[in-house]
Amino acid sequence: MKRIWIILILIVITIISIGCDKVNNPEYNVDKSACNSCGACIGICPIDAIEIGADGKAIIDQTKCNQCGKCIAICPEDAIY
């Protein structure tokens, strides 16, 4: 029984550490091949962290982005991840 608890604790610690790493190091990016340049992400971004680049595709300014997720939710092509 003690062995099962140790295994469960190790699993929980692993899951928490993976989850915390994702929260501490979030960065949203745009798949340029999927972006259709519709601009929906620009309109929804509450802090103006997204603009259209010279190639006509969305660019996320990582220094401004607060990872609210609104752009991910609105993107019709699922180009933001």
Backbone hydrogen bonds, N-H to C=O, Kabsch-Sander energy under -0.5 kcal/mol:
donor,donor_aa,acceptor,acceptor_aa,energy
5,W,1,M,-1.7
6,I,2,K,-2.0
7,I,3,R,-2.2
8,L,4,I,-2.5
9,I,5,W,-2.6
10,L,6,I,-2.3
11,I,7,I,-2.2
12,V,8,L,-2.4
13,I,9,I,-2.5
14,T,10,L,-2.2
15,I,11,I,-2.5
16,I,12,V,-2.7
17,S,13,I,-2.5
18,I,14,T,-2.2
19,G,15,I,-2.5
20,C,16,I,-2.8
21,D,17,S,-1.8
22,K,18,I,-1.7
23,V,19,G,-1.8
24,N,20,C,-2.7
25,N,21,D,-1.5
31,D,79,A,-3.5
32,K,30,V,-1.1
34,A,31,D,-1.4
35,C,31,D,-1.9
43,G,39,G,-1.9
44,I,40,A,-1.5
45,C,41,C,-1.5
48,D,45,C,-0.9
51,E,59,I,-2.1
53,G,51,E,-0.5
53,G,57,K,-3.1
56,G,53,G,-2.1
59,I,51,E,-2.9
61,D,49,A,-3.7
61,D,59,I,-0.6
62,Q,60,I,-1.0
64,K,61,D,-1.5
65,C,61,D,-2.3
73,A,69,G,-2.1
74,I,70,K,-1.8
75,C,71,C,-1.6
78,D,75,C,-1.0
81,Y,29,N,-2.4
